[in-house]
Amino acid sequence: MSSEKELKAENLLKIKHTPTHRDWKDPSIDFEAKRGNWCYSGVVKSLKYLDLPRPETKWAPTDEDWQLPENWQEIILDGLRQRLERFRTLRVFMDICVRCGACADKCHFFIGSGDPKNMPVLRAELLRSIYRKEYTLAGKLMGKMVGARELTLPVLKEWFYYFYQCTECRRCSVYCPYGIDTAEITMIVRELMAEVGISIDWIATPISNCFRTGNHLGIQPHGFVDSIEFAADDLKEIINMDVEVPINKKGAEILFITPSADYFGEPHYFTLLGYMMLFKEIGLDYTFSTYASEGGNFGLFHSHDMIKRLNAKTYAEAKRLGVKWILGGECGHMWRVYHQYMCTMQGEQGNLEMPKSPITGTVFENAASTKMVHIAEFTADLIKNGKIKLDPSRNDHWTPTYHDSCNPSRAMGLLDEPRYILENCCNNFAEMPENTIREHTFCCGSGAGLGTDENLEMRLRGGLPRGSAVRYVRDENNVNILLCMCAIDKATLPALCDFWAPPVQVGGVHEMVGNALIMTGEEERKTDLRGEPYAAKEESEDV
């Protein structure tokens, strides 16, 4: 990994976007020299638990021998052929790109690194070159003249390096005149690598944990109960009210599922407290589940089969507990899976009902197939119908801006609901520049399983565009907190803000809801959920 001395903003800003004279078809990667820009390989124990192809012993990208099966080329090429037949979009994406370059400067990794192979068009070409050689007449006859390449070990290593420098954020697809989705190409290449035992540990181990215990962190059911009960006790200290949190309650109307980071880490934890306050205030008939204790699904970063394996617990628990519908918390990739894959993979669930708010009577017809509603939709509906009281002055010590997490925004279209909530909870809300938000939002630089420490340099490079936008509103509007609706963002944006826009903090939308919520029968509250004094209280005490 790069040394602390090297990881300074002035050093990372020395970016050359001028292409080199090196032929793009040269796949060689010096992993030793590129430390800080790639992730550790998947550990054998995790891959074995999942019954996935794996090396015999631990390996590292710097090793010369990657312990591949003897017929690894055959496995990958056969896997590619199967996916070309299964996914019509993949074949279309392989054939229709005209290399116009509209996507080139839209990728945060290219902006932050200047590496031409991080341009979406060229990253995809790393697969197209193999496709062209194996599955097109021109490639078979003319080879390199038409950009065709043989599948060699250096090419596979090149795939590992660059396709784990894509966060599947889909920003490039917004600008592609043909709608090519490079995220789909990244997903396919990762699947192909997984078939010969190549993966990264920050994906393999969370998947293994989730398959074993129901959550990415490997927390056992009793540990989950302890965490939730601790949060209830903590909340009582803040609001001086008992908060009952039902767990595994059969016959509840709603199953609530949230990412495990909400009950395990900060700043996610303050979002969890906000949920709990909200549900108490409206008297929601809901339950947590110890067995579906994770909304996130790292299978999205591994393979379609793994998405399905991990997602099955959601519907299984809904059926076991006999709920009517499902409510989901703030998470990014969790919602990409639920919104785009869940019903297709698991089928429509006849035991569940069309989601209808028991508080407002609103029917969420957009969730007719999945039977699952996003917490932002649910809370925005409560506010619109006047079912909760909010005092935005309680957030006056915060000047927030909002980061559109890639999956809820581009994948789901949740653009207005979080802003509606924040505008009703905060007096000082400020937007970042319009070409960095909503559909055009920049990624945190650490999604798709890349939020680990060993590739910190690349994370910070990828986070440069988002960090620059945050720094702009920090300087222009005195923004001091960056809000988002994604567990990965809440975990990785603090490092990004510390590096590019200190001292901006990171938080969740429902943390602001909890701060502003006026609860029935409440006593005077002097601090927010973080223990920070309300601005109004400070002023009155000074007087």
C-alpha positions as CSV (number, residue, x, y, z in Angstrom):
1,M,0.0,0.0,0.0
2,S,1.1,3.5,-0.6
3,S,2.7,5.1,2.4
4,E,1.1,7.8,4.5
5,K,3.5,10.3,3.1
6,E,2.3,9.6,-0.4
7,L,-1.4,9.7,0.5
8,K,-1.6,13.4,0.5
9,A,-4.1,15.4,-1.6
10,E,-1.3,17.4,-3.4
11,N,0.3,14.1,-4.5
12,L,-3.0,12.4,-5.6
13,L,-3.9,15.6,-7.6
14,K,-0.9,15.1,-9.9
15,I,-3.0,13.4,-12.5
16,K,-2.0,13.0,-16.2
17,H,-5.0,12.5,-18.5
18,T,-2.8,12.5,-21.6
19,P,-2.8,8.9,-23.1
20,T,0.5,7.1,-23.1
21,H,2.1,5.6,-26.2
22,R,1.7,2.1,-24.7
23,D,-0.6,-0.1,-26.8
24,W,-3.8,-0.7,-25.0
25,K,-3.7,-4.3,-25.9
26,D,-0.7,-4.8,-23.7
27,P,-2.2,-6.4,-20.6
28,S,0.9,-6.4,-18.3
29,I,0.3,-5.2,-14.7
30,D,3.0,-4.7,-12.1
31,F,1.0,-5.5,-9.0
32,E,3.9,-4.8,-6.7
33,A,4.3,-1.3,-7.9
34,K,0.5,-0.7,-7.9
35,R,-0.1,-1.4,-4.2
36,G,-2.9,0.7,-2.8
37,N,-4.8,0.2,-6.0
38,W,-6.0,-3.4,-5.8
39,C,-7.8,-5.6,-3.3
40,Y,-6.7,-8.7,-1.5
41,S,-7.8,-12.0,-2.9
42,G,-10.7,-14.1,-1.5
43,V,-9.6,-16.3,1.4
44,V,-9.9,-20.0,0.8
45,K,-12.0,-20.6,3.9
46,S,-14.8,-18.3,2.8
47,L,-14.8,-19.7,-0.8
48,K,-14.8,-23.2,0.6
49,Y,-17.8,-22.5,2.8
50,L,-19.7,-21.2,-0.2
51,D,-18.7,-24.3,-2.2
52,L,-17.1,-22.1,-4.8
53,P,-14.1,-22.8,-7.1
54,R,-11.0,-21.8,-5.2
55,P,-7.2,-22.2,-5.1
56,E,-5.8,-24.9,-2.9
57,T,-3.9,-22.4,-0.6
58,K,-3.8,-18.7,0.0
59,W,-2.7,-16.6,-2.9
60,A,-2.1,-12.9,-3.6
61,P,-2.2,-10.9,-6.8
62,T,1.5,-10.3,-6.5
63,D,2.1,-14.1,-6.9
64,E,3.3,-15.4,-10.2
65,D,1.2,-18.5,-9.8
66,W,-2.5,-17.8,-9.3
67,Q,-3.3,-21.5,-8.8
68,L,-5.7,-21.7,-11.7
69,P,-7.3,-24.9,-12.9
70,E,-5.5,-26.4,-15.9
71,N,-8.5,-25.8,-18.1
72,W,-9.2,-22.2,-16.8
73,Q,-9.3,-20.7,-20.3
74,E,-11.9,-23.3,-21.4
75,I,-14.0,-22.6,-18.3
76,I,-14.0,-18.8,-18.9
77,L,-14.7,-19.0,-22.6
78,D,-17.5,-21.5,-22.1
79,G,-18.9,-19.3,-19.3
80,L,-18.8,-16.3,-21.6
81,R,-20.6,-18.3,-24.3
82,Q,-23.4,-19.3,-21.9
83,R,-23.9,-15.7,-20.8
84,L,-23.9,-14.4,-24.3
85,E,-26.8,-16.8,-24.9
86,R,-28.5,-16.1,-21.6
87,F,-28.2,-12.3,-21.5
88,R,-29.2,-10.6,-24.8
89,T,-28.0,-7.3,-23.3
90,L,-24.5,-8.6,-23.0
91,R,-24.3,-9.6,-26.7
92,V,-25.8,-6.2,-27.7
93,F,-23.3,-4.3,-25.5
94,M,-20.4,-6.3,-27.0
95,D,-21.5,-5.3,-30.6
96,I,-22.9,-1.8,-30.6
97,C,-20.2,0.3,-29.0
98,V,-18.7,2.8,-31.5
99,R,-15.9,4.1,-29.2
100,C,-17.3,7.6,-29.3
101,G,-15.8,8.3,-25.9
102,A,-18.9,10.0,-24.4
103,C,-18.4,7.9,-21.3
104,A,-14.6,8.5,-21.0
105,D,-14.5,11.4,-18.6
106,K,-17.6,10.3,-16.7
107,C,-16.0,7.6,-14.6
108,H,-14.7,8.8,-11.2
109,F,-11.8,6.3,-11.4
110,F,-10.6,7.7,-14.7
111,I,-11.0,11.3,-13.4
112,G,-9.0,10.5,-10.3
113,S,-6.3,8.3,-11.9
114,G,-5.9,9.3,-15.5
115,D,-5.5,5.6,-16.4
116,P,-7.0,5.2,-19.9
117,K,-8.2,1.7,-19.0
118,N,-10.4,3.2,-16.4
119,M,-12.4,4.8,-19.1
120,P,-15.6,2.8,-19.3
121,V,-15.2,2.3,-23.0
122,L,-11.7,0.9,-22.7
123,R,-12.5,-1.2,-19.5
124,A,-15.3,-2.9,-21.5
125,E,-12.9,-3.3,-24.4
126,L,-10.8,-5.6,-22.1
127,L,-13.7,-8.1,-22.4
128,R,-14.7,-7.2,-26.0
129,S,-11.3,-8.0,-27.3
130,I,-11.7,-11.6,-26.1
131,Y,-15.3,-11.7,-27.3
132,R,-14.1,-10.4,-30.7
133,K,-11.4,-13.1,-31.0
134,E,-13.7,-16.0,-30.0
135,Y,-17.1,-15.1,-31.3
136,T,-16.8,-12.8,-34.4
137,L,-15.6,-13.7,-37.9
138,A,-13.5,-10.5,-38.2
139,G,-11.7,-11.3,-34.9
140,K,-11.0,-14.8,-35.9
141,L,-9.6,-13.8,-39.3
142,M,-7.9,-10.5,-38.6
143,G,-7.0,-10.7,-35.0
144,K,-5.2,-7.7,-33.6
145,M,-6.1,-5.6,-36.6
146,V,-9.7,-5.4,-35.3
147,G,-8.8,-5.3,-31.6
148,A,-9.0,-9.0,-30.9
149,R,-6.9,-10.7,-28.2
150,E,-6.1,-14.1,-27.0
151,L,-7.2,-15.0,-23.4
152,T,-3.9,-15.3,-21.6
153,L,-2.9,-15.2,-18.0
154,P,-1.7,-11.6,-18.2
155,V,-5.2,-10.7,-19.6
156,L,-6.9,-12.4,-16.7
157,K,-4.7,-10.5,-14.3
158,E,-5.5,-7.3,-16.1
159,W,-9.2,-8.2,-15.7
160,F,-8.7,-8.6,-12.0
161,Y,-7.0,-5.2,-11.7
162,Y,-9.5,-3.1,-13.7
163,F,-12.8,-4.8,-13.1
164,Y,-12.2,-4.4,-9.4
165,Q,-11.7,-0.7,-10.1
166,C,-15.3,-0.4,-11.2
167,T,-18.0,0.3,-8.6
168,E,-20.8,-0.6,-10.9
169,C,-22.3,2.8,-10.3
170,R,-23.7,3.1,-13.8
171,R,-22.8,6.8,-14.2
172,C,-21.3,6.1,-17.6
173,S,-24.5,4.6,-18.9
174,V,-26.4,7.9,-18.3
175,Y,-24.1,9.5,-20.9
176,C,-23.8,6.6,-23.4
177,P,-25.9,7.4,-26.5
178,Y,-26.6,3.7,-26.9
179,G,-27.3,3.0,-23.3
180,I,-24.5,0.5,-22.8
181,D,-24.4,-0.5,-19.1
182,T,-20.7,-1.1,-18.2
183,A,-21.9,-2.2,-14.8
184,E,-23.4,-5.3,-16.4
185,I,-20.2,-6.0,-18.2
186,T,-18.3,-5.7,-14.9
187,M,-20.7,-8.1,-13.3
188,I,-20.2,-10.7,-16.0
189,V,-16.4,-10.5,-15.9
190,R,-16.4,-10.9,-12.1
191,E,-18.7,-14.0,-12.5
192,L,-16.2,-15.4,-15.1
193,M,-13.3,-14.9,-12.8
194,A,-15.2,-16.4,-9.9
195,E,-15.6,-19.6,-11.9
196,V,-11.9,-20.2,-11.8
197,G,-11.5,-19.2,-8.2
198,I,-10.6,-15.5,-8.6
199,S,-12.3,-13.1,-6.3
200,I,-11.6,-10.5,-3.6
201,D,-11.9,-11.0,0.1
202,W,-14.0,-8.0,0.9
203,I,-16.7,-9.7,-1.2
204,A,-16.1,-13.3,-0.5
205,T,-16.0,-13.1,3.3
206,P,-19.1,-10.9,3.8
207,I,-21.0,-13.3,1.4
208,S,-19.8,-16.2,3.5
209,N,-20.8,-14.5,6.7
210,C,-24.2,-13.6,5.3
211,F,-24.8,-17.2,4.1
212,R,-23.9,-18.6,7.5
213,T,-25.5,-16.1,9.9
214,G,-27.8,-13.9,7.8
215,N,-25.6,-10.8,7.8
216,H,-22.3,-9.6,6.4
217,L,-20.6,-9.2,9.8
218,G,-21.2,-12.8,10.9
219,I,-23.2,-11.6,13.9
220,Q,-25.1,-14.6,15.5
221,P,-28.8,-14.2,16.3
222,H,-28.2,-13.6,20.0
223,G,-25.6,-10.9,19.1
224,F,-28.2,-9.2,16.9
225,V,-30.7,-9.2,19.7
226,D,-28.1,-7.7,22.1
227,S,-27.2,-5.0,19.6
228,I,-30.9,-3.9,19.1
229,E,-31.6,-4.0,22.8
230,F,-28.4,-1.9,23.5
231,A,-29.7,0.6,20.9
232,A,-33.1,0.8,22.7
233,D,-31.3,1.4,26.1
234,D,-29.1,4.0,24.5
235,L,-32.1,5.7,23.0
236,K,-33.9,5.8,26.4
237,E,-30.9,7.8,27.7
238,I,-31.4,10.3,24.9
239,I,-35.1,10.8,24.8
240,N,-36.1,9.5,28.3
241,M,-38.6,7.1,26.9
242,D,-38.9,3.3,26.8
243,V,-38.7,2.1,23.2
244,E,-39.9,-1.4,22.6
245,V,-38.2,-3.1,19.6
246,P,-40.0,-6.3,18.5
247,I,-37.8,-9.1,17.2
248,N,-39.1,-12.2,15.4
249,K,-42.7,-11.2,16.2
250,K,-45.0,-13.5,14.4
251,G,-48.1,-11.8,12.9
252,A,-46.7,-8.3,12.8
253,E,-47.9,-6.3,9.8
254,I,-44.5,-5.3,8.6
255,L,-41.1,-6.9,8.4
256,F,-38.3,-4.3,8.7
257,I,-35.0,-5.1,7.2
258,T,-31.9,-2.8,7.3
259,P,-28.2,-3.2,6.6
260,S,-26.2,-4.8,9.5
261,A,-24.0,-1.7,9.7
262,D,-26.9,0.2,11.1
263,Y,-26.7,-1.7,14.4
264,F,-23.0,-2.2,14.4
265,G,-21.1,0.9,13.3
266,E,-21.1,4.7,13.2
267,P,-22.4,6.9,11.7
268,H,-25.0,4.3,10.6
269,Y,-26.1,3.7,14.3
270,F,-27.7,7.2,14.5
271,T,-29.8,6.3,11.5
272,L,-31.0,3.2,13.4
273,L,-32.0,5.3,16.4
274,G,-33.9,7.6,14.0
275,Y,-35.9,4.6,12.7
276,M,-36.7,3.4,16.2
277,M,-38.0,6.8,17.3
278,L,-40.1,7.1,14.2
279,F,-41.7,3.7,14.6
280,K,-42.5,4.3,18.2
281,E,-44.1,7.7,17.5
282,I,-46.4,6.3,14.8
283,G,-47.1,3.1,16.7
284,L,-46.0,0.9,13.8
285,D,-46.8,-2.8,14.0
286,Y,-43.5,-4.2,12.8
287,T,-40.7,-6.6,13.6
288,F,-37.0,-7.2,13.1
289,S,-35.8,-10.7,12.2
290,T,-32.6,-12.3,13.6
291,Y,-32.4,-14.5,10.5
292,A,-32.9,-11.8,7.9
293,S,-30.6,-9.4,9.8
294,E,-29.0,-8.0,6.7
295,G,-30.6,-5.9,3.9
296,G,-27.3,-5.7,1.9
297,N,-26.5,-8.3,-0.7
298,F,-22.8,-8.6,-1.7
299,G,-23.9,-11.2,-4.2
300,L,-24.5,-8.3,-6.5
301,F,-20.7,-7.8,-6.7
302,H,-20.1,-11.5,-7.3
303,S,-22.6,-13.3,-9.5
304,H,-26.3,-13.6,-10.3
305,D,-26.5,-16.9,-8.6
306,M,-25.1,-15.5,-5.4
307,I,-27.6,-12.6,-5.5
308,K,-30.4,-15.2,-5.5
309,R,-28.9,-17.4,-2.8
310,L,-28.5,-14.5,-0.3
311,N,-31.8,-12.7,-1.2
312,A,-33.9,-15.8,-0.5
313,K,-33.9,-15.1,3.3
314,T,-35.9,-12.0,2.9
315,Y,-39.0,-13.6,1.5
316,A,-38.4,-16.8,3.6
317,E,-38.6,-14.7,6.8
318,A,-41.6,-12.7,5.6
319,K,-43.4,-16.0,5.1
320,R,-42.3,-17.5,8.4
321,L,-43.3,-14.5,10.4
322,G,-46.6,-14.0,8.5
323,V,-46.2,-10.3,7.8
324,K,-48.2,-8.5,5.1
325,W,-45.3,-6.6,3.5
326,I,-41.7,-5.5,3.9
327,L,-40.2,-2.2,4.7
328,G,-36.5,-1.6,4.0
329,G,-34.0,0.8,5.6
330,E,-31.3,3.1,4.1
331,C,-28.9,1.1,1.9
332,G,-27.6,1.3,-1.6
333,H,-26.9,-2.0,-3.2
334,M,-29.6,-3.6,-1.0
335,W,-32.1,-1.6,-2.9
336,R,-30.6,-2.3,-6.3
337,V,-31.2,-5.9,-5.6
338,Y,-34.7,-5.5,-4.2
339,H,-35.8,-3.1,-6.9
340,Q,-34.3,-4.8,-10.0
341,Y,-33.7,-8.5,-9.2
342,M,-35.8,-9.7,-6.2
343,C,-39.1,-10.5,-7.8
344,T,-37.5,-11.9,-11.0
345,M,-35.2,-14.2,-9.0
346,Q,-37.5,-15.3,-6.2
347,G,-40.9,-15.0,-8.0
348,E,-43.9,-13.0,-6.8
349,Q,-44.9,-13.9,-3.3
350,G,-48.6,-14.9,-3.0
351,N,-48.4,-14.8,0.8
352,L,-47.7,-11.0,0.8
353,E,-50.1,-8.1,0.2
354,M,-49.9,-4.9,-1.8
355,P,-48.0,-2.6,0.6
356,K,-50.4,-0.1,2.3
357,S,-49.3,2.3,5.0
358,P,-51.2,1.5,8.2
359,I,-50.8,5.2,9.2
360,T,-51.8,7.1,6.1
361,G,-53.7,4.6,4.0
362,T,-51.4,5.2,1.1
363,V,-51.1,2.2,-1.3
364,F,-47.5,1.9,-2.7
365,E,-48.4,0.6,-6.1
366,N,-44.8,0.9,-7.2
367,A,-44.1,-2.1,-4.9
368,A,-46.8,-4.3,-6.3
369,S,-44.4,-7.0,-7.5
370,T,-41.7,-7.0,-4.8
371,K,-44.1,-6.1,-1.8
372,M,-41.3,-4.0,-0.4
373,V,-41.2,-0.3,0.3
374,H,-38.2,2.0,0.8
375,I,-38.1,3.9,4.1
376,A,-37.7,7.2,2.3
377,E,-41.0,6.7,0.4
378,F,-42.7,5.6,3.7
379,T,-41.4,8.6,5.7
380,A,-42.0,11.2,3.0
381,D,-45.6,9.9,2.9
382,L,-46.0,10.4,6.6
383,I,-44.7,14.0,6.4
384,K,-46.9,14.8,3.4
385,N,-50.0,13.6,5.3
386,G,-49.1,15.4,8.5
387,K,-48.8,12.3,10.6
388,I,-45.6,13.3,12.3
389,K,-44.5,16.6,13.8
390,L,-41.0,18.0,13.1
391,D,-39.0,20.8,14.4
392,P,-36.3,21.6,11.8
393,S,-34.6,24.1,14.2
394,R,-33.3,21.1,16.1
395,N,-31.0,20.5,13.2
396,D,-29.8,24.1,13.0
397,H,-26.3,23.1,14.2
398,W,-26.0,21.1,11.0
399,T,-25.7,22.5,7.5
400,P,-26.3,19.4,5.5
401,T,-25.9,18.5,1.8
402,Y,-27.1,15.3,0.2
403,H,-25.2,12.6,-1.6
404,D,-27.4,10.7,-4.0
405,S,-26.1,7.2,-3.4
406,C,-25.8,5.6,-6.9
407,N,-28.1,2.6,-6.4
408,P,-31.1,4.4,-4.8
409,S,-30.8,7.3,-7.3
410,R,-29.8,5.9,-10.7
411,A,-31.1,2.4,-10.1
412,M,-34.3,3.3,-8.3
413,G,-35.1,6.9,-9.2
414,L,-35.3,7.9,-5.5
415,L,-34.4,11.5,-6.1
416,D,-37.1,13.7,-4.6
417,E,-38.2,11.7,-1.5
418,P,-35.0,12.1,0.5
419,R,-34.8,15.8,-0.3
420,Y,-38.5,16.3,0.7
421,I,-37.7,14.7,4.1
422,L,-34.6,16.8,4.6
423,E,-36.3,20.1,3.6
424,N,-38.9,19.3,6.3
425,C,-36.2,18.3,8.9
426,C,-33.5,20.9,8.3
427,N,-33.4,24.7,7.8
428,N,-30.0,24.9,6.3
429,F,-30.0,22.2,3.5
430,A,-27.7,23.0,0.6
431,E,-27.3,21.2,-2.7
432,M,-24.0,20.3,-4.4
433,P,-23.5,21.4,-8.0
434,E,-26.2,20.1,-10.3
435,N,-23.9,18.0,-12.5
436,T,-22.8,16.0,-9.4
437,I,-26.2,15.1,-8.0
438,R,-29.4,13.2,-8.9
439,E,-28.9,11.0,-12.0
440,H,-25.5,12.6,-12.5
441,T,-24.3,11.8,-9.0
442,F,-20.7,10.8,-8.5
443,C,-20.0,7.6,-6.7
444,C,-18.3,7.4,-3.3
445,G,-15.5,5.5,-5.0
446,S,-15.7,2.5,-2.7
447,G,-18.9,0.6,-3.8
448,A,-19.3,-2.8,-5.3
449,G,-17.1,-4.4,-2.6
450,L,-14.1,-2.0,-2.9
451,G,-14.5,-0.3,0.5
452,T,-11.5,-1.9,2.0
453,D,-8.2,-0.6,3.3
454,E,-5.6,-2.1,1.1
455,N,-6.8,-0.2,-2.0
456,L,-7.2,3.1,-0.1
457,E,-5.3,5.1,-2.7
458,M,-7.6,4.1,-5.5
459,R,-10.6,4.7,-3.3
460,L,-9.5,8.2,-2.6
461,R,-8.7,8.8,-6.3
462,G,-12.1,7.5,-7.2
463,G,-13.7,9.7,-4.6
464,L,-12.0,12.8,-5.9
465,P,-15.1,14.1,-7.9
466,R,-17.4,13.6,-4.9
467,G,-14.9,15.0,-2.5
468,S,-14.4,18.1,-4.7
469,A,-18.2,18.8,-4.7
470,V,-18.4,18.4,-1.0
471,R,-15.5,20.8,-0.5
472,Y,-17.2,23.3,-2.8
473,V,-20.4,23.4,-0.6
474,R,-18.3,23.4,2.5
475,D,-16.6,26.5,1.4
476,E,-19.6,28.2,-0.2
477,N,-22.4,27.2,2.1
478,N,-20.6,26.2,5.3
479,V,-21.8,22.6,4.9
480,N,-20.7,20.5,7.8
481,I,-22.4,17.1,7.2
482,L,-22.8,14.9,4.1
483,L,-26.0,12.9,4.3
484,C,-26.8,9.8,2.3
485,M,-28.9,6.6,2.1
486,C,-26.3,3.9,1.7
487,A,-24.5,1.7,4.3
488,I,-21.4,1.5,2.1
489,D,-21.4,5.3,1.7
490,K,-21.7,5.8,5.4
491,A,-18.8,3.5,6.0
492,T,-16.4,4.9,3.3
493,L,-17.4,8.6,2.9
494,P,-15.9,9.6,6.3
495,A,-12.4,8.7,5.0
496,L,-13.1,10.5,1.8
497,C,-14.3,13.7,3.6
498,D,-11.4,13.6,6.0
499,F,-9.1,13.5,3.0
500,W,-10.8,15.8,0.5
501,A,-13.1,18.0,2.6
502,P,-12.3,18.0,6.3
503,P,-14.0,18.4,8.8
504,V,-17.3,17.5,7.1
505,Q,-19.1,14.7,8.9
506,V,-21.2,11.9,7.4
507,G,-24.7,10.8,8.4
508,G,-28.1,9.4,7.3
509,V,-31.4,10.9,6.4
510,H,-33.3,9.3,9.3
511,E,-30.7,10.6,11.7
512,M,-32.0,14.1,10.8
513,V,-35.6,12.8,11.2
514,G,-34.8,11.5,14.7
515,N,-33.3,14.8,15.6
516,A,-36.3,16.9,14.4
517,L,-39.0,14.5,15.5
518,I,-41.4,15.9,18.2
519,M,-42.6,12.8,20.1
520,T,-45.8,12.6,22.0
521,G,-45.3,13.2,25.7
522,E,-41.6,14.0,25.2
523,E,-39.6,15.9,27.8
524,E,-37.3,18.7,26.8
525,R,-34.4,17.4,24.7
526,K,-31.1,19.2,24.8
527,T,-29.0,17.1,22.4
528,D,-29.3,15.4,19.1
529,L,-28.7,11.6,18.6
530,R,-25.0,12.1,18.6
531,G,-25.1,14.0,21.9
532,E,-24.4,17.3,20.2
533,P,-26.3,20.2,21.8
534,Y,-29.1,21.7,19.8
535,A,-28.1,25.1,18.4
536,A,-31.2,26.8,20.0
537,K,-30.3,25.4,23.4
538,E,-26.8,26.8,23.2
539,E,-28.1,30.3,22.3
540,S,-30.6,30.3,25.2
541,E,-27.9,29.2,27.7
542,D,-25.6,31.9,26.5
543,V,-28.3,34.5,27.1
